[in-house]
Amino acid sequence: MSSDPQLIRRPEVLRITGLKKSTLYTLMGLDDDPFPPNYPISERGRAWIKSEVLDWCERRRKATRKLTSIERAAQLKLADRDSMVNRKTG
């Protein structure tokens, strides 16, 4: 059983993202990770699929978020472990 995607209108998209209307449409035109497209829901109405908007927000958050010192230390530890494994198998 498939569930229908939840559609949201522009005011909700702007509320979720914190973007202004002009920025939203600029981001939709980008080649690199564009904002999700909107879909016609009536003759003049358009809507976005909420899950696509939330996925885009999460990708942006992950791409721009700074790591905490604990996360950085964990990454370094994993990198060291991987390099030791590569030396043993290489």
Secondary structure, DSSP 8 states (H G I E B T S, - for coil): ------EE-HHHHHHHH---HHHHHHHHT-SSS-----EESSSS-EEEEHHHHHHHHHHHHHHH----HHHHHHHHHHHHHHHHHHHHH-
